[in-house]
Amino acid sequence: IYTAPKLGFLTFSGLVIFGQIAISMLLDHFGWLGTDKAPINWQRLLGGIIIFIGVLLTLQR
């Protein structure tokens, strides 16, 4: 809430989505919280990287 006005809401939203995807990949990979293990493969990792690159592009003003 404090950083959203400084970053901009587009960048802030992108970072929130990237964080959710990164944590969900870790939860699935290690089977935490009672989930079935789903290893991180190149497709999942590529998807996270693409979203992070999109966030970086929103910072380029």
Rosetta silent file (secondary structure, phi, psi, omega in degrees, C-alpha in Angstrom):
SEQUENCE: IYTAPKLGFLTFSGLVIFGQIAISMLLDHFGWLGTDKAPINWQRLLGGIIIFIGVLLTLQR
SCORE:     score description
SCORE:     0.000 S_00000001
   1 L     0.000  -36.400 -178.371    0.000    0.000    0.000 S_00000001
   2 L   -77.702  -31.696 -176.876    2.864    2.348    0.772 S_00000001
   3 L   -89.483  -17.031 -176.682    4.904    1.534   -2.335 S_00000001
   4 H   -58.747  -45.027  178.858    2.048    1.449   -4.858 S_00000001
   5 H   -65.610  -28.938 -179.394    1.899    5.244   -5.380 S_00000001
   6 H   -79.007  -39.175  179.990    5.682    5.393   -5.828 S_00000001
   7 H   -82.449  -32.706 -170.486    5.923    2.428   -8.207 S_00000001
   8 L   102.189  147.112 -173.938    2.637    2.893   -9.979 S_00000001
   9 H   -72.766  -27.304  176.651   -0.279    0.533   -9.730 S_00000001
  10 H   -65.869  -48.443  178.971    0.600   -1.379  -12.917 S_00000001
  11 H   -64.742  -42.460  179.801    4.068   -2.246  -11.638 S_00000001
  12 H   -61.547  -44.681  179.161    2.755   -2.985   -8.169 S_00000001
  13 H   -63.878  -40.117  177.501    0.095   -5.334   -9.535 S_00000001
  14 H   -62.828  -40.095  177.621    2.680   -7.072  -11.704 S_00000001
  15 H   -66.672  -37.703  177.896    4.951   -7.606   -8.715 S_00000001
  16 H   -64.224  -45.257  179.997    2.077   -9.023   -6.674 S_00000001
  17 H   -64.999  -42.675  177.514    1.178  -11.449   -9.466 S_00000001
  18 H   -60.959  -42.710  178.792    4.834  -12.447   -9.935 S_00000001
  19 H   -62.518  -40.588  178.670    5.170  -13.059   -6.191 S_00000001
  20 H   -65.165  -40.753  179.361    2.065  -15.231   -6.151 S_00000001
  21 H   -67.426  -42.198 -179.848    3.325  -17.290   -9.076 S_00000001
  22 H   -63.562  -44.365  179.731    6.793  -17.701   -7.547 S_00000001
  23 H   -67.473  -38.590  179.581    5.398  -18.816   -4.190 S_00000001
  24 H   -66.286  -34.908  175.565    2.909  -21.175   -5.829 S_00000001
  25 H   -64.312  -41.105  178.284    5.749  -22.791   -7.806 S_00000001
  26 H   -66.774  -42.058  178.673    7.686  -23.341   -4.576 S_00000001
  27 H   -61.902  -43.136  178.907    4.637  -24.712   -2.772 S_00000001
  28 H   -68.152  -40.091 -176.573    3.949  -27.132   -5.629 S_00000001
  29 H   -64.463  -43.157 -177.121    7.584  -28.159   -6.010 S_00000001
  30 H   -94.705   -6.441  178.211    8.087  -29.085   -2.360 S_00000001
  31 L    71.855   28.198  179.208    4.530  -30.260   -1.690 S_00000001
  32 H   -71.556  158.921  178.718    4.011  -27.818    1.165 S_00000001
  33 H    61.306   27.832  174.035    0.555  -27.253    2.659 S_00000001
  34 H    77.195   15.400  179.828   -0.535  -30.767    1.746 S_00000001
  35 L   -87.219  159.679  173.811   -0.417  -30.324   -2.036 S_00000001
  36 L   -71.258  145.268  179.836    0.799  -32.928   -4.485 S_00000001
  37 L   -72.984  130.180  174.777    4.376  -32.416   -5.599 S_00000001
  38 L  -133.059  103.037 -174.621    4.666  -30.880   -9.051 S_00000001
  39 L   -61.897  152.383  177.310    8.287  -30.175   -9.932 S_00000001
  40 L   -74.343  117.875  177.153    9.271  -26.875  -11.454 S_00000001
  41 L  -107.180 -179.980 -174.238    9.812  -27.515  -15.154 S_00000001
  42 H   -68.393  -28.483  179.551   11.060  -25.215  -17.862 S_00000001
  43 H   -68.750  -43.000  178.481    7.547  -24.154  -18.922 S_00000001
  44 H   -65.971  -43.879 -179.906    6.623  -22.951  -15.434 S_00000001
  45 H   -64.278  -41.074  178.045    9.955  -21.239  -14.964 S_00000001
  46 H   -63.007  -39.801  177.420    9.687  -19.561  -18.364 S_00000001
  47 H   -61.512  -42.963  177.323    6.210  -18.277  -17.490 S_00000001
  48 H   -65.234  -39.167  179.576    7.506  -16.703  -14.277 S_00000001
  49 H   -66.239  -40.201  179.700   10.451  -15.157  -16.086 S_00000001
  50 H   -63.433  -41.103  178.379    8.192  -13.669  -18.765 S_00000001
  51 H   -65.672  -39.939  178.561    5.981  -12.066  -16.139 S_00000001
  52 H   -64.918  -39.445  176.553    9.041  -10.671  -14.353 S_00000001
  53 H   -63.240  -38.363  176.446   10.360   -9.235  -17.632 S_00000001
  54 H   -61.596  -39.751  177.084    6.951   -7.629  -18.146 S_00000001
  55 H   -64.662  -42.370  178.003    7.230   -6.008  -14.728 S_00000001
  56 H   -62.323  -36.749  178.275   10.698   -4.728  -15.596 S_00000001
  57 H   -67.523  -29.826  177.141    9.352   -3.262  -18.827 S_00000001
  58 H   -72.224  -20.742  177.677    6.702   -1.344  -16.900 S_00000001
  59 H   -78.341  -20.974  179.906    9.479    0.270  -14.862 S_00000001
  60 L   -77.373   99.300 -177.012   11.075    1.667  -18.049 S_00000001
  61 L  -102.233    0.000    0.000    9.391    5.052  -18.337 S_00000001
